Amino acid sequence: MALNFFDQFMSPVFLGVPLITLATLMPMFTFLQPSPQWVSGRFTTLQTQLLNNSTFQLFAPLSPKSHSWALLIISLMIFLITINLLGLLPYTFTPTTQLSFNMAFAIPAWLATVIIGLRTQPTHAFAHLLPESTPPLLIPVLIIIETISLFIRPLALGVRLTANLTAGHLLIQLISTAVFTMMQMMPLMAVLTGTLLLLLSILEIAVAMIQAYVFVLLLSLYLQENT
């Protein structure tokens, strides 16, 4: 039987309903709601501490004008981390392996930062297209290059997240297939390969969290340029 390793990235459909919708809504049910009690549980305390540290790391270098974006960016980071981690569970689907899904977040967020820069400080926003002390002959070329690099930013956001998660899932499936194939013929090699699979799975957990953080970190840097 021929096995297509890319079948795992196809959006599953059950009774005509795409399950990517269910996978997208899952982060809403994985985090605890704020408790009115004075003393909260350990998980809630850990969750609050992680959110506070992430908010400080992302917005400490930014100007106070950017702090109004804290709720949006932190919520996006939590959403991406949760979806990436849930996608590592067996028999699940990871929406962030779809480029269209990631671009649906990257383009509006990037466009919002550009529009804010054009509205609040248009001169500074257009100044990014032309570095200082540029020779007159290079001015048209540099403007074209900087404009292209500006419009490539959302594509880079989406492709980076998609490529890293897709590569990790493919490696896990390839190695797990090799483990099952060698279990009867070479048990020792199967155990060694299984150990490698375990280490790779731990690495993928870290990658899932780091890539979500990098996504919102780059968004915060774009926001810093325009505020």
Residue pairs with C-beta under 8 A, 6 or more apart in sequence:
3 177
5 170
5 173
5 174
6 170
8 93
8 169
8 173
9 97
9 98
9 166
9 169
11 18
11 19
11 20
11 93
11 95
11 98
12 18
12 19
12 20
12 93
13 19
19 93
20 93
20 95
20 98
20 101
23 83
23 86
23 87
23 92
23 93
23 94
23 95
24 83
24 95
26 82
26 83
26 86
27 78
27 79
27 82
27 83
27 86
30 82
30 86
31 47
31 78
31 82
32 41
32 43
32 44
32 47
34 44
35 41
35 44
40 48
51 74
51 78
54 74
54 77
54 213
55 70
55 74
58 70
58 73
58 74
58 77
58 216
58 217
58 220
59 66
59 67
59 70
59 220
61 224
62 220
62 223
62 224
62 227
63 224
63 227
65 120
65 227
66 220
66 223
66 224
66 227
69 220
69 223
73 216
73 219
73 220
73 223
74 216
76 105
76 109
76 215
76 216
76 219
77 212
77 213
77 215
77 216
80 96
80 105
80 161
80 211
80 212
80 215
80 216
81 208
81 209
81 212
81 213
83 94
83 95
83 96
84 94
84 96
84 165
84 208
84 209
84 211
84 212
85 205
85 208
85 209
86 92
86 94
87 93
87 94
87 95
87 96
87 97
87 165
87 169
87 208
88 94
88 201
88 204
88 205
88 208
94 165
94 169
95 101
96 102
96 161
96 162
96 165
97 162
97 165
97 166
97 169
98 162
99 158
99 159
99 162
102 157
102 158
102 159
102 161
102 162
103 154
103 155
103 158
105 158
105 215
106 154
106 155
106 157
106 158
106 215
107 154
107 158
109 154
109 219
110 153
110 154
110 157
110 219
110 222
111 154
113 219
113 222
113 223
113 225
113 226
114 125
114 150
114 222
114 226
116 223
116 226
116 227
117 124
117 125
117 225
117 226
117 227
118 125
118 226
120 226
120 227
121 226
125 226
128 146
128 150
128 225
129 142
129 143
129 146
129 147
129 150
130 139
130 142
130 143
130 146
131 142
134 142
153 218
153 222
157 215
157 218
157 219
160 211
160 214
160 215
161 211
161 212
161 215
164 207
164 211
165 207
165 208
165 211
168 200
168 203
168 204
168 207
168 208
169 204
171 200
172 197
172 200
172 201
172 204
175 193
175 196
175 197
175 200
176 197
178 193
179 190
179 193
179 194
179 197
182 189
182 190
182 193
183 190
